[in-house]
Amino acid sequence: MLLNKHDNSSSTSINLIGKSTTITGDIHSTSDLRIDGKIIGNINIKAKLVVGATAQIEGNINAEHADISGEVNGNVVVNGLLFLKATAKLKGDIEVDKIIIEQNAHFIGTCSMKDQNKIQNSNLSQKTIPKAATI
């Protein structure tokens, strides 16, 4: 059977980089990507990124959602949920909308939340806390 060259089904495909693979260079994709090998370069994914336990990333990550179980040395920007699994080792700054960090995950860097302005401008930050009564 011949494949249509103009088939748009790639937006639902899942790409896999195996653990015996090393790629040097930037990666761009609109589909989900699972990495079990080594990447030396930046990753820009318009879908979900899964960094497996055997993966090593030397570069920045930009993704819609990400699950990290392996090693990342670089900054991470995630528009949705970032999930750092127990085996994750992340060295770099994080900017996320939501984050989950499992016990035993390693993270060195800073974390900023994308909705921080909403929190700072909310009515909660403008309320005063009453002083404790003295006895």
C-alpha positions, 0 to 999 in steps of 0.5 A: 500500500502506498502512503499519501505524501500529503497525509496530515496524520503526523499531528497524532503520531508519536516520535521515539528516539531510542536509548542507543541514539545520540542526536546533535542539533535542535529538534522541532516537532508538532507531535508527541516525542519520547526520548530515551537516548541523548540529545545535544541541542534544544527541543521545541515540541508543540505537544507532549515530551517524555524524557525517559529514565535513560535519556540525557538532554544537553539543551533547552526544552520548550513543550506544551506538556512534559514528563521528565524521568531522565537527565536534563541540563538546560532551561525548561519552559512548559505551557501546561503540566511539567511532571518531574518523576522520582528518577529525574535530574534537572539542572536549569531554570523552569517556567511552567503553568503547573508542576508536579515533583515526585519524591527523590527527583533532583532539581537545581535552579529556579521555578517561576509560574506562568500565572504569577501576575494573576496571583499578585494582582488578585484580591487575596494579595490585597487583603490585610491579615489582622494582627493577633490580639495581645493578652 
